[in-house]
Amino acid sequence: MSNIIKVSEAASLALHTMVVLAKKPDGIFTTRDISSLLNASKDHLSKVLQRLEKVGFIISIRGPKGGFKLAQNKDNLTLLDIYEALEGPLIPAECLLGNPICNGRGCIMGGLDTVNRQIREYLSQTKLSDLSILFKESSSDS
């Protein structure tokens, strides 16, 4: 029996924050800027930003004109990199009944393994730059 991959609020905030920063790679965003754009708690976002800085994805700039900016080229980061920085390695889910990893045969939830593989593939193949371009296009349409 499988689980569908869970994306925590922290991982979601991290993914969205990185897209915001990637849209303006040379820009500096305050916690307030980002929390306002994402309609997110500043306190929770602050913790996520600390984790992203700790793994080297963003840089914190101190001072009155300080904030956060990308530390790495957005072409090098995948969504899986960001997800795993917050959640740890994305590994196949184990059986909810405590059995070894299900091969899908005889299990009513076995098809979820395929969905999990597709999600992992999407996360590993989608670069931050892909989404920053997508969001630029969609924001200019409105």
N, CA, C and O atoms as CSV, one atom per row, in Angstrom:
chain,resi,resn,atom,element,x,y,z
A,1,MET,N,N,0.857,-1.170,0.000
A,1,MET,CA,C,0.000,0.000,0.000
A,1,MET,C,C,0.902,1.233,0.000
A,1,MET,O,O,1.877,1.283,0.751
A,2,SER,N,N,0.596,2.208,-0.817
A,2,SER,CA,C,1.437,3.388,-0.957
A,2,SER,C,C,0.736,4.644,-0.483
A,2,SER,O,O,-0.488,4.695,-0.360
A,3,ASN,N,N,1.532,5.639,-0.224
A,3,ASN,CA,C,1.037,6.983,0.070
A,3,ASN,C,C,1.364,7.872,-1.112
A,3,ASN,O,O,2.322,7.619,-1.842
A,4,ILE,N,N,0.580,8.901,-1.299
A,4,ILE,CA,C,0.955,9.916,-2.275
A,4,ILE,C,C,1.905,10.862,-1.560
A,4,ILE,O,O,1.734,11.159,-0.378
A,5,ILE,N,N,2.905,11.329,-2.288
A,5,ILE,CA,C,3.897,12.227,-1.716
A,5,ILE,C,C,3.202,13.425,-1.083
A,5,ILE,O,O,2.320,14.039,-1.684
A,6,LYS,N,N,3.610,13.743,0.130
A,6,LYS,CA,C,3.024,14.872,0.851
A,6,LYS,C,C,3.957,16.073,0.730
A,6,LYS,O,O,5.162,15.958,0.953
A,7,VAL,N,N,3.402,17.204,0.380
A,7,VAL,CA,C,4.163,18.447,0.338
A,7,VAL,C,C,3.717,19.271,1.541
A,7,VAL,O,O,2.578,19.735,1.598
A,8,SER,N,N,4.615,19.446,2.490
A,8,SER,CA,C,4.287,20.194,3.704
A,8,SER,C,C,4.140,21.679,3.387
A,8,SER,O,O,4.531,22.142,2.316
A,9,GLU,N,N,3.575,22.407,4.326
A,9,GLU,CA,C,3.455,23.860,4.150
A,9,GLU,C,C,4.834,24.490,4.014
A,9,GLU,O,O,5.018,25.414,3.221
A,10,ALA,N,N,5.803,23.998,4.781
A,10,ALA,CA,C,7.167,24.540,4.710
A,10,ALA,C,C,7.774,24.305,3.328
A,10,ALA,O,O,8.385,25.209,2.758
A,11,ALA,N,N,7.609,23.100,2.790
A,11,ALA,CA,C,8.148,22.805,1.460
A,11,ALA,C,C,7.445,23.644,0.399
A,11,ALA,O,O,8.087,24.134,-0.530
A,12,SER,N,N,6.141,23.811,0.530
A,12,SER,CA,C,5.394,24.643,-0.410
A,12,SER,C,C,5.879,26.090,-0.357
A,12,SER,O,O,6.067,26.729,-1.393
A,13,LEU,N,N,6.078,26.599,0.856
A,13,LEU,CA,C,6.606,27.964,1.007
A,13,LEU,C,C,7.986,28.084,0.375
A,13,LEU,O,O,8.283,29.076,-0.291
A,14,ALA,N,N,8.823,27.083,0.583
A,14,ALA,CA,C,10.174,27.108,0.013
A,14,ALA,C,C,10.120,27.125,-1.507
A,14,ALA,O,O,10.819,27.913,-2.144
A,15,LEU,N,N,9.304,26.271,-2.086
A,15,LEU,CA,C,9.185,26.211,-3.545
A,15,LEU,C,C,8.671,27.532,-4.107
A,15,LEU,O,O,9.225,28.055,-5.074
A,16,HIS,N,N,7.616,28.070,-3.506
A,16,HIS,CA,C,7.055,29.339,-3.979
A,16,HIS,C,C,8.040,30.496,-3.779
A,16,HIS,O,O,8.175,31.357,-4.649
A,17,THR,N,N,8.718,30.513,-2.649
A,17,THR,CA,C,9.695,31.571,-2.370
A,17,THR,C,C,10.816,31.550,-3.397
A,17,THR,O,O,11.229,32.598,-3.893
A,18,MET,N,N,11.303,30.369,-3.713
A,18,MET,CA,C,12.396,30.267,-4.678
A,18,MET,C,C,11.957,30.740,-6.061
A,18,MET,O,O,12.754,31.331,-6.790
A,19,VAL,N,N,10.708,30.490,-6.430
A,19,VAL,CA,C,10.205,30.990,-7.716
A,19,VAL,C,C,10.130,32.516,-7.686
A,19,VAL,O,O,10.493,33.173,-8.661
A,20,VAL,N,N,9.662,33.080,-6.577
A,20,VAL,CA,C,9.603,34.545,-6.438
A,20,VAL,C,C,11.001,35.132,-6.612
A,20,VAL,O,O,11.182,36.098,-7.354
A,21,LEU,N,N,11.984,34.557,-5.934
A,21,LEU,CA,C,13.354,35.070,-6.023
A,21,LEU,C,C,13.933,34.868,-7.419
A,21,LEU,O,O,14.704,35.702,-7.894
A,22,ALA,N,N,13.572,33.774,-8.080
A,22,ALA,CA,C,14.092,33.483,-9.418
A,22,ALA,C,C,13.547,34.435,-10.474
A,22,ALA,O,O,14.187,34.657,-11.501
A,23,LYS,N,N,12.367,34.998,-10.225
A,23,LYS,CA,C,11.800,35.939,-11.189
A,23,LYS,C,C,12.659,37.193,-11.306
A,23,LYS,O,O,12.706,37.817,-12.367
A,24,LYS,N,N,13.340,37.566,-10.219
A,24,LYS,CA,C,14.255,38.717,-10.219
A,24,LYS,C,C,15.547,38.280,-9.543
A,24,LYS,O,O,15.774,38.607,-8.379
A,25,PRO,N,N,16.406,37.535,-10.264
A,25,PRO,CA,C,17.589,36.944,-9.645
A,25,PRO,C,C,18.531,37.953,-8.989
A,25,PRO,O,O,19.235,37.608,-8.039
A,26,ASP,N,N,18.556,39.175,-9.473
A,26,ASP,CA,C,19.422,40.189,-8.866
A,26,ASP,C,C,18.684,41.024,-7.830
A,26,ASP,O,O,19.283,41.868,-7.163
A,27,GLY,N,N,17.390,40.790,-7.699
A,27,GLY,CA,C,16.581,41.544,-6.750
A,27,GLY,C,C,16.772,41.066,-5.325
A,27,GLY,O,O,17.186,39.933,-5.079
A,28,ILE,N,N,16.463,41.947,-4.399
A,28,ILE,CA,C,16.518,41.626,-2.976
A,28,ILE,C,C,15.105,41.773,-2.426
A,28,ILE,O,O,14.459,42.805,-2.604
A,29,PHE,N,N,14.640,40.729,-1.760
A,29,PHE,CA,C,13.290,40.699,-1.209
A,29,PHE,C,C,13.351,40.567,0.301
A,29,PHE,O,O,14.107,39.751,0.828
A,30,THR,N,N,12.565,41.362,0.994
A,30,THR,CA,C,12.468,41.224,2.444
A,30,THR,C,C,11.488,40.097,2.768
A,30,THR,O,O,10.718,39.650,1.917
A,31,THR,N,N,11.541,39.659,4.013
A,31,THR,CA,C,10.582,38.653,4.467
A,31,THR,C,C,9.167,39.189,4.289
A,31,THR,O,O,8.262,38.456,3.891
A,32,ARG,N,N,8.987,40.456,4.583
A,32,ARG,CA,C,7.668,41.079,4.430
A,32,ARG,C,C,7.212,41.055,2.970
A,32,ARG,O,O,6.053,40.752,2.688
A,33,ASP,N,N,8.123,41.375,2.038
A,33,ASP,CA,C,7.784,41.337,0.606
A,33,ASP,C,C,7.268,39.954,0.209
A,33,ASP,O,O,6.213,39.815,-0.411
A,34,ILE,N,N,8.038,38.945,0.583
A,34,ILE,CA,C,7.705,37.575,0.183
A,34,ILE,C,C,6.419,37.111,0.857
A,34,ILE,O,O,5.556,36.516,0.211
A,35,SER,N,N,6.291,37.382,2.150
A,35,SER,CA,C,5.082,36.931,2.857
A,35,SER,C,C,3.842,37.610,2.287
A,35,SER,O,O,2.773,37.002,2.226
A,36,SER,N,N,3.979,38.853,1.874
A,36,SER,CA,C,2.856,39.564,1.269
A,36,SER,C,C,2.496,38.955,-0.091
A,36,SER,O,O,1.321,38.746,-0.391
A,37,LEU,N,N,3.508,38.674,-0.905
A,37,LEU,CA,C,3.262,38.071,-2.220
A,37,LEU,C,C,2.610,36.696,-2.108
A,37,LEU,O,O,1.757,36.334,-2.919
A,38,LEU,N,N,3.019,35.938,-1.100
A,38,LEU,CA,C,2.526,34.566,-0.946
A,38,LEU,C,C,1.365,34.453,0.032
A,38,LEU,O,O,0.801,33.375,0.221
A,39,ASN,N,N,1.013,35.579,0.654
A,39,ASN,CA,C,-0.033,35.574,1.674
A,39,ASN,C,C,0.271,34.516,2.744
A,39,ASN,O,O,-0.569,33.684,3.088
A,40,ALA,N,N,1.506,34.586,3.253
A,40,ALA,CA,C,1.989,33.580,4.205
A,40,ALA,C,C,2.409,34.239,5.511
A,40,ALA,O,O,2.691,35.436,5.559
A,41,SER,N,N,2.444,33.447,6.553
A,41,SER,CA,C,2.894,33.904,7.864
A,41,SER,C,C,4.369,34.306,7.800
A,41,SER,O,O,5.208,33.536,7.331
A,42,LYS,N,N,4.678,35.515,8.275
A,42,LYS,CA,C,6.076,35.962,8.294
A,42,LYS,C,C,6.927,35.072,9.189
A,42,LYS,O,O,8.083,34.791,8.872
A,43,ASP,N,N,6.361,34.630,10.304
A,43,ASP,CA,C,7.115,33.783,11.229
A,43,ASP,C,C,7.488,32.451,10.586
A,43,ASP,O,O,8.634,32.010,10.669
A,44,HIS,N,N,6.518,31.822,9.951
A,44,HIS,CA,C,6.795,30.537,9.305
A,44,HIS,C,C,7.755,30.736,8.138
A,44,HIS,O,O,8.682,29.948,7.955
A,45,LEU,N,N,7.540,31.774,7.357
A,45,LEU,CA,C,8.410,32.067,6.230
A,45,LEU,C,C,9.837,32.316,6.701
A,45,LEU,O,O,10.785,31.880,6.047
A,46,SER,N,N,10.006,33.006,7.820
A,46,SER,CA,C,11.350,33.273,8.355
A,46,SER,C,C,12.104,31.980,8.622
A,46,SER,O,O,13.296,31.881,8.331
A,47,LYS,N,N,11.414,30.995,9.172
A,47,LYS,CA,C,12.046,29.694,9.438
A,47,LYS,C,C,12.441,29.002,8.135
A,47,LYS,O,O,13.512,28.402,8.044
A,48,VAL,N,N,11.578,29.087,7.137
A,48,VAL,CA,C,11.869,28.484,5.836
A,48,VAL,C,C,13.060,29.188,5.191
A,48,VAL,O,O,13.937,28.532,4.630
A,49,LEU,N,N,13.098,30.511,5.267
A,49,LEU,CA,C,14.213,31.270,4.701
A,49,LEU,C,C,15.530,30.891,5.370
A,49,LEU,O,O,16.558,30.788,4.700
A,50,GLN,N,N,15.507,30.683,6.680
A,50,GLN,CA,C,16.715,30.257,7.394
A,50,GLN,C,C,17.208,28.913,6.863
A,50,GLN,O,O,18.409,28.716,6.676
A,51,ARG,N,N,16.286,28.002,6.625
A,51,ARG,CA,C,16.674,26.682,6.107
A,51,ARG,C,C,17.224,26.779,4.688
A,51,ARG,O,O,18.195,26.102,4.351
A,52,LEU,N,N,16.609,27.616,3.857
A,52,LEU,CA,C,17.097,27.796,2.491
A,52,LEU,C,C,18.481,28.438,2.485
A,52,LEU,O,O,19.321,28.117,1.643
A,53,GLU,N,N,18.708,29.342,3.424
A,53,GLU,CA,C,20.032,29.967,3.527
A,53,GLU,C,C,21.061,28.950,4.018
A,53,GLU,O,O,22.186,28.910,3.520
A,54,LYS,N,N,20.681,28.147,4.977
A,54,LYS,CA,C,21.595,27.153,5.551
A,54,LYS,C,C,22.097,26.170,4.494
A,54,LYS,O,O,23.260,25.768,4.532
A,55,VAL,N,N,21.234,25.779,3.551
A,55,VAL,CA,C,21.650,24.841,2.501
A,55,VAL,C,C,22.310,25.550,1.317
A,55,VAL,O,O,22.754,24.897,0.373
A,56,GLY,N,N,22.376,26.878,1.364
A,56,GLY,CA,C,23.090,27.625,0.340
A,56,GLY,C,C,22.290,28.005,-0.886
A,56,GLY,O,O,22.870,28.382,-1.904
A,57,PHE,N,N,20.960,27.914,-0.816
A,57,PHE,CA,C,20.136,28.283,-1.963
A,57,PHE,C,C,19.904,29.785,-2.049
A,57,PHE,O,O,19.726,30.327,-3.140
A,58,ILE,N,N,19.905,30.461,-0.901
A,58,ILE,CA,C,19.697,31.909,-0.877
A,58,ILE,C,C,20.769,32.561,-0.009
A,58,ILE,O,O,21.445,31.903,0.781
A,59,ILE,N,N,20.900,33.860,-0.179
A,59,ILE,CA,C,21.837,34.673,0.598
A,59,ILE,C,C,21.030,35.699,1.372
A,59,ILE,O,O,20.088,36.295,0.850
A,60,SER,N,N,21.411,35.893,2.613
A,60,SER,CA,C,20.796,36.927,3.448
A,60,SER,C,C,21.683,38.161,3.399
A,60,SER,O,O,22.893,38.076,3.611
A,61,ILE,N,N,21.081,39.298,3.119
A,61,ILE,CA,C,21.809,40.564,3.068
A,61,ILE,C,C,21.313,41.421,4.215
A,61,ILE,O,O,20.120,41.708,4.321
A,62,ARG,N,N,22.230,41.825,5.068
A,62,ARG,CA,C,21.868,42.604,6.254
A,62,ARG,C,C,21.777,44.091,5.926
A,62,ARG,O,O,22.268,44.552,4.896
A,63,GLY,N,N,21.143,44.816,6.819
A,63,GLY,CA,C,21.083,46.265,6.692
A,63,GLY,C,C,19.714,46.759,6.297
A,63,GLY,O,O,18.810,45.967,6.033
A,64,PRO,N,N,19.558,48.096,6.254
A,64,PRO,CA,C,18.253,48.688,5.961
A,64,PRO,C,C,17.728,48.344,4.565
A,64,PRO,O,O,16.517,48.332,4.344
A,65,LYS,N,N,18.623,48.067,3.635
A,65,LYS,CA,C,18.189,47.675,2.288
A,65,LYS,C,C,18.416,46.188,2.065
A,65,LYS,O,O,18.536,45.724,0.931
A,66,GLY,N,N,18.473,45.453,3.165
A,66,GLY,CA,C,18.753,44.026,3.108
A,66,GLY,C,C,17.535,43.192,2.799
A,66,GLY,O,O,16.425,43.700,2.634
A,67,GLY,N,N,17.770,41.918,2.725
A,67,GLY,CA,C,16.719,40.956,2.434
A,67,GLY,C,C,17.344,39.658,1.970
A,67,GLY,O,O,18.395,39.249,2.463
A,68,PHE,N,N,16.696,39.021,1.028
A,68,PHE,CA,C,17.158,37.728,0.529
A,68,PHE,C,C,17.222,37.745,-0.987
A,68,PHE,O,O,16.429,38.409,-1.654
A,69,LYS,N,N,18.182,36.999,-1.517
A,69,LYS,CA,C,18.297,36.828,-2.960
A,69,LYS,C,C,18.834,35.441,-3.251
A,69,LYS,O,O,19.351,34.769,-2.359
A,70,LEU,N,N,18.713,35.013,-4.493
A,70,LEU,CA,C,19.219,33.703,-4.891
A,70,LEU,C,C,20.729,33.656,-4.728
A,70,LEU,O,O,21.425,34.628,-5.020
A,71,ALA,N,N,21.227,32.525,-4.263
A,71,ALA,CA,C,22.668,32.331,-4.135
A,71,ALA,C,C,23.205,31.516,-5.304
A,71,ALA,O,O,24.400,31.558,-5.599
A,72,GLN,N,N,22.332,30.783,-5.960
A,72,GLN,CA,C,22.744,29.899,-7.043
A,72,GLN,C,C,22.032,30.276,-8.332
A,72,GLN,O,O,20.992,30.935,-8.328
A,73,ASN,N,N,22.619,29.840,-9.418
A,73,ASN,CA,C,21.999,30.032,-10.717
A,73,ASN,C,C,20.694,29.238,-10.760
A,73,ASN,O,O,20.669,28.050,-10.440
A,74,LYS,N,N,19.626,29.897,-11.152
A,74,LYS,CA,C,18.312,29.236,-11.169
A,74,LYS,C,C,18.240,28.114,-12.195
A,74,LYS,O,O,17.329,27.289,-12.138
A,75,ASP,N,N,19.183,28.068,-13.133
A,75,ASP,CA,C,19.212,26.988,-14.118
A,75,ASP,C,C,19.737,25.693,-13.517
A,75,ASP,O,O,19.544,24.620,-14.088
A,76,ASN,N,N,20.404,25.787,-12.358
A,76,ASN,CA,C,21.010,24.607,-11.743
A,76,ASN,C,C,20.127,23.946,-10.700
A,76,ASN,O,O,20.391,22.807,-10.313
A,77,LEU,N,N,19.097,24.616,-10.237
A,77,LEU,CA,C,18.261,24.091,-9.155
A,77,LEU,C,C,16.984,23.463,-9.687
A,77,LEU,O,O,16.286,24.048,-10.517
A,78,THR,N,N,16.689,22.269,-9.200
A,78,THR,CA,C,15.424,21.622,-9.551
A,78,THR,C,C,14.465,21.741,-8.371
A,78,THR,O,O,14.868,22.038,-7.247
A,79,LEU,N,N,13.209,21.505,-8.649
A,79,LEU,CA,C,12.223,21.498,-7.571
A,79,LEU,C,C,12.529,20.389,-6.570
A,79,LEU,O,O,12.255,20.532,-5.379
A,80,LEU,N,N,13.094,19.286,-7.051
A,80,LEU,CA,C,13.458,18.194,-6.147
A,80,LEU,C,C,14.557,18.639,-5.180
A,80,LEU,O,O,14.522,18.285,-4.001
A,81,ASP,N,N,15.531,19.410,-5.667
A,81,ASP,CA,C,16.582,19.942,-4.787
A,81,ASP,C,C,15.961,20.740,-3.644
A,81,ASP,O,O,16.328,20.576,-2.480
A,82,ILE,N,N,15.023,21.596,-3.995
A,82,ILE,CA,C,14.390,22.470,-2.999
A,82,ILE,C,C,13.530,21.645,-2.046
A,82,ILE,O,O,13.597,21.823,-0.829
A,83,TYR,N,N,12.728,20.749,-2.597
A,83,TYR,CA,C,11.872,19.889,-1.773
A,83,TYR,C,C,12.718,19.108,-0.769
A,83,TYR,O,O,12.410,19.087,0.423
A,84,GLU,N,N,13.778,18.469,-1.249
A,84,GLU,CA,C,14.600,17.631,-0.374
A,84,GLU,C,C,15.383,18.445,0.651
A,84,GLU,O,O,15.733,17.925,1.711
A,85,ALA,N,N,15.661,19.704,0.354
A,85,ALA,CA,C,16.333,20.557,1.336
A,85,ALA,C,C,15.458,20.761,2.566
A,85,ALA,O,O,15.968,20.932,3.674
A,86,LEU,N,N,14.137,20.744,2.372
A,86,LEU,CA,C,13.211,20.930,3.496
A,86,LEU,C,C,12.715,19.625,4.079
A,86,LEU,O,O,12.574,19.496,5.295
A,87,GLU,N,N,12.450,18.661,3.220
A,87,GLU,CA,C,11.784,17.434,3.654
A,87,GLU,C,C,12.712,16.238,3.806
A,87,GLU,O,O,12.312,15.218,4.367
A,88,GLY,N,N,13.938,16.344,3.320
A,88,GLY,CA,C,14.820,15.179,3.302
A,88,GLY,C,C,14.610,14.404,2.014
A,88,GLY,O,O,13.793,14.788,1.177
A,89,PRO,N,N,15.351,13.312,1.854
A,89,PRO,CA,C,15.273,12.551,0.605
A,89,PRO,C,C,13.856,12.063,0.311
A,89,PRO,O,O,13.140,11.597,1.198
A,90,LEU,N,N,13.482,12.183,-0.940
A,90,LEU,CA,C,12.173,11.720,-1.391
A,90,LEU,C,C,12.324,10.255,-1.787
A,90,LEU,O,O,12.817,9.939,-2.870
A,91,ILE,N,N,11.898,9.379,-0.905
A,91,ILE,CA,C,12.053,7.945,-1.133
A,91,ILE,C,C,10.678,7.314,-1.313
A,91,ILE,O,O,9.670,7.868,-0.874
A,92,PRO,N,N,10.641,6.149,-1.962
A,92,PRO,CA,C,9.336,5.500,-2.138
A,92,PRO,C,C,8.665,5.252,-0.795
A,92,PRO,O,O,9.319,4.911,0.191
A,93,ALA,N,N,7.376,5.425,-0.776
A,93,ALA,CA,C,6.612,5.211,0.455
A,93,ALA,C,C,6.562,3.726,0.776
A,93,ALA,O,O,6.510,2.880,-0.116
A,94,GLU,N,N,6.578,3.434,2.055
A,94,GLU,CA,C,6.451,2.047,2.474
A,94,GLU,C,C,4.981,1.714,2.680
A,94,GLU,O,O,4.125,2.595,2.764
A,95,CYS,N,N,4.723,0.446,2.758
A,95,CYS,CA,C,3.369,-0.054,2.949
A,95,CYS,C,C,2.788,0.445,4.269
A,95,CYS,O,O,3.438,0.384,5.312
A,96,LEU,N,N,1.572,0.931,4.205
A,96,LEU,CA,C,0.897,1.385,5.420
A,96,LEU,C,C,0.628,0.242,6.387
A,96,LEU,O,O,0.385,0.464,7.573
A,97,LEU,N,N,0.673,-0.982,5.870
A,97,LEU,CA,C,0.436,-2.152,6.711
A,97,LEU,C,C,1.733,-2.716,7.289
A,97,LEU,O,O,1.713,-3.722,7.997
A,98,GLY,N,N,2.864,-2.068,6.986
A,98,GLY,CA,C,4.146,-2.503,7.530
A,98,GLY,C,C,4.854,-3.556,6.708
A,98,GLY,O,O,5.864,-4.100,7.154
A,99,ASN,N,N,4.358,-3.860,5.522
A,99,ASN,CA,C,5.002,-4.839,4.652
A,99,ASN,C,C,6.139,-4.175,3.885
A,99,ASN,O,O,6.207,-2.947,3.817
A,100,PRO,N,N,7.037,-4.981,3.305
A,100,PRO,CA,C,8.085,-4.379,2.467
A,100,PRO,C,C,7.437,-3.559,1.345
A,100,PRO,O,O,6.234,-3.659,1.100
A,101,ILE,N,N,8.246,-2.758,0.679
A,101,ILE,CA,C,7.705,-1.901,-0.381
A,101,ILE,C,C,6.889,-2.742,-1.359
A,101,ILE,O,O,7.332,-3.785,-1.840
A,102,CYS,N,N,5.716,-2.264,-1.628
A,102,CYS,CA,C,4.732,-2.969,-2.441
A,102,CYS,C,C,5.164,-3.001,-3.906
A,102,CYS,O,O,5.659,-2.009,-4.440
A,103,ASN,N,N,4.970,-4.147,-4.543
A,103,ASN,CA,C,5.241,-4.222,-5.977
A,103,ASN,C,C,3.997,-3.890,-6.793
A,103,ASN,O,O,4.018,-3.929,-8.023
A,104,GLY,N,N,2.919,-3.564,-6.094
A,104,GLY,CA,C,1.692,-3.165,-6.774
A,104,GLY,C,C,0.757,-4.311,-7.082
A,104,GLY,O,O,-0.428,-4.088,-7.330
A,105,ARG,N,N,1.264,-5.545,-7.071
A,105,ARG,CA,C,0.411,-6.693,-7.376
A,105,ARG,C,C,-0.434,-7.043,-6.157
A,105,ARG,O,O,0.097,-7.236,-5.063
A,106,GLY,N,N,-1.704,-7.122,-6.339
A,106,GLY,CA,C,-2.596,-7.518,-5.266
A,106,GLY,C,C,-2.857,-6.436,-4.237
A,106,GLY,O,O,-3.444,-6.702,-3.189
A,107,CYS,N,N,-2.434,-5.239,-4.524
A,107,CYS,CA,C,-2.637,-4.130,-3.588
A,107,CYS,C,C,-3.549,-3.103,-4.256
A,107,CYS,O,O,-3.279,-2.651,-5.369
A,108,ILE,N,N,-4.613,-2.747,-3.580
A,108,ILE,CA,C,-5.550,-1.796,-4.185
A,108,ILE,C,C,-4.948,-0.402,-4.318
A,108,ILE,O,O,-5.440,0.409,-5.102
A,109,MET,N,N,-3.890,-0.115,-3.561
A,109,MET,CA,C,-3.251,1.198,-3.630
A,109,MET,C,C,-1.972,1.174,-4.465
A,109,MET,O,O,-1.274,2.184,-4.552
A,110,GLY,N,N,-1.659,0.038,-5.077
A,110,GLY,CA,C,-0.411,-0.121,-5.819
A,110,GLY,C,C,-0.212,0.888,-6.936
A,110,GLY,O,O,0.925,1.241,-7.251
A,111,GLY,N,N,-1.286,1.354,-7.538
A,111,GLY,CA,C,-1.172,2.327,-8.623
A,111,GLY,C,C,-0.584,3.653,-8.187
A,111,GLY,O,O,-0.116,4.433,-9.015
A,112,LEU,N,N,-0.607,3.909,-6.891
A,112,LEU,CA,C,-0.034,5.165,-6.405
A,112,LEU,C,C,1.476,5.208,-6.582
A,112,LEU,O,O,2.065,6.288,-6.628
A,113,ASP,N,N,2.115,4.026,-6.682
A,113,ASP,CA,C,3.555,4.006,-6.938
A,113,ASP,C,C,3.866,4.713,-8.252
A,113,ASP,O,O,4.850,5.445,-8.355
A,114,THR,N,N,3.021,4.489,-9.251
A,114,THR,CA,C,3.203,5.145,-10.548
A,114,THR,C,C,3.069,6.653,-10.400
A,114,THR,O,O,3.867,7.408,-10.955
A,115,VAL,N,N,2.073,7.087,-9.662
A,115,VAL,CA,C,1.867,8.523,-9.430
A,115,VAL,C,C,3.078,9.106,-8.705
A,115,VAL,O,O,3.564,10.176,-9.072
A,116,ASN,N,N,3.565,8.413,-7.684
A,116,ASN,CA,C,4.737,8.892,-6.944
A,116,ASN,C,C,5.956,9.010,-7.852
A,116,ASN,O,O,6.709,9.979,-7.753
A,117,ARG,N,N,6.158,8.031,-8.736
A,117,ARG,CA,C,7.292,8.101,-9.671
A,117,ARG,C,C,7.135,9.295,-10.608
A,117,ARG,O,O,8.107,9.987,-10.911
A,118,GLN,N,N,5.901,9.533,-11.066
A,118,GLN,CA,C,5.666,10.670,-11.961
A,118,GLN,C,C,5.926,11.995,-11.245
A,118,GLN,O,O,6.492,12.921,-11.826
A,119,ILE,N,N,5.512,12.078,-9.992
A,119,ILE,CA,C,5.760,13.301,-9.219
A,119,ILE,C,C,7.253,13.509,-9.037
A,119,ILE,O,O,7.754,14.616,-9.230
A,120,ARG,N,N,7.972,12.449,-8.667
A,120,ARG,CA,C,9.420,12.553,-8.483
A,120,ARG,C,C,10.096,12.980,-9.790
A,120,ARG,O,O,10.987,13.829,-9.789
A,121,GLU,N,N,9.660,12.382,-10.899
A,121,GLU,CA,C,10.227,12.730,-12.202
A,121,GLU,C,C,9.981,14.209,-12.516
A,121,GLU,O,O,10.884,14.911,-12.972
A,122,TYR,N,N,8.761,14.671,-12.271
A,122,TYR,CA,C,8.440,16.084,-12.507
A,122,TYR,C,C,9.338,16.986,-11.659
A,122,TYR,O,O,9.916,17.946,-12.169
A,123,LEU,N,N,9.454,16.677,-10.369
A,123,LEU,CA,C,10.268,17.504,-9.473
A,123,LEU,C,C,11.736,17.496,-9.882
A,123,LEU,O,O,12.408,18.525,-9.800
A,124,SER,N,N,12.240,16.344,-10.320
A,124,SER,CA,C,13.660,16.241,-10.663
A,124,SER,C,C,13.976,16.862,-12.022
A,124,SER,O,O,15.116,17.256,-12.269
A,125,GLN,N,N,12.991,16.951,-12.895
A,125,GLN,CA,C,13.236,17.495,-14.234
A,125,GLN,C,C,12.848,18.963,-14.378
A,125,GLN,O,O,13.216,19.602,-15.363
A,126,THR,N,N,12.118,19.499,-13.421
A,126,THR,CA,C,11.676,20.891,-13.520
A,126,THR,C,C,12.665,21.790,-12.806
A,126,THR,O,O,12.871,21.688,-11.597
A,127,LYS,N,N,13.265,22.665,-13.576
A,127,LYS,CA,C,14.243,23.609,-13.031
A,127,LYS,C,C,13.521,24.867,-12.551
A,127,LYS,O,O,12.446,25.218,-13.036
A,128,LEU,N,N,14.136,25.519,-11.603
A,128,LEU,CA,C,13.595,26.768,-11.080
A,128,LEU,C,C,13.419,27.783,-12.208
A,128,LEU,O,O,12.453,28.545,-12.219
A,129,SER,N,N,14.348,27.788,-13.146
A,129,SER,CA,C,14.257,28.719,-14.279
A,129,SER,C,C,13.021,28.446,-15.136
A,129,SER,O,O,12.445,29.378,-15.699
A,130,ASP,N,N,12.605,27.180,-15.244
A,130,ASP,CA,C,11.398,26.843,-16.015
A,130,ASP,C,C,10.175,27.538,-15.428
A,130,ASP,O,O,9.345,28.075,-16.162
A,131,LEU,N,N,10.068,27.527,-14.109
A,131,LEU,CA,C,8.894,28.110,-13.452
A,131,LEU,C,C,8.954,29.626,-13.415
A,131,LEU,O,O,7.918,30.286,-13.498
A,132,SER,N,N,10.152,30.190,-13.293
A,132,SER,CA,C,10.227,31.652,-13.279
A,132,SER,C,C,9.803,32.207,-14.631
A,132,SER,O,O,9.196,33.276,-14.698
A,133,ILE,N,N,10.113,31.498,-15.699
A,133,ILE,CA,C,9.669,31.906,-17.038
A,133,ILE,C,C,8.156,31.752,-17.147
A,133,ILE,O,O,7.478,32.645,-17.655
A,134,LEU,N,N,7.627,30.637,-16.679
A,134,LEU,CA,C,6.187,30.383,-16.728
A,134,LEU,C,C,5.414,31.471,-15.997
A,134,LEU,O,O,4.412,31.972,-16.508
A,135,PHE,N,N,5.873,31.836,-14.808
A,135,PHE,CA,C,5.158,32.845,-14.031
A,135,PHE,C,C,5.303,34.233,-14.637
A,135,PHE,O,O,4.393,35.052,-14.504
A,136,LYS,N,N,6.419,34.522,-15.299
A,136,LYS,CA,C,6.547,35.809,-15.984
A,136,LYS,C,C,5.522,35.901,-17.102
A,136,LYS,O,O,4.880,36.934,-17.288
A,137,GLU,N,N,5.371,34.788,-17.859
A,137,GLU,CA,C,4.413,34.782,-18.963
A,137,GLU,C,C,2.986,34.923,-18.454
A,137,GLU,O,O,2.201,35.688,-19.015
A,138,SER,N,N,2.643,34.197,-17.404
A,138,SER,CA,C,1.261,34.246,-16.920
A,138,SER,C,C,0.944,35.583,-16.273
A,138,SER,O,O,-0.196,36.044,-16.341
A,139,SER,N,N,1.933,36.217,-15.642
A,139,SER,CA,C,1.653,37.505,-15.012
A,139,SER,C,C,1.518,38.618,-16.045
A,139,SER,O,O,0.848,39.618,-15.788
A,140,SER,N,N,2.145,38.457,-17.214
A,140,SER,CA,C,2.006,39.483,-18.246
A,140,SER,C,C,0.696,39.327,-19.012
A,140,SER,O,O,0.252,40.251,-19.692
A,141,ASP,N,N,0.078,38.141,-18.895
A,141,ASP,CA,C,-1.200,37.910,-19.571
A,141,ASP,C,C,-2.349,38.636,-18.892
A,141,ASP,O,O,-3.360,38.931,-19.530
A,142,SER,N,N,-2.202,38.929,-17.596
A,142,SER,CA,C,-3.330,39.509,-16.870
A,142,SER,C,C,-3.336,41.005,-16.903
A,142,SER,O,O,-4.229,41.631,-16.332
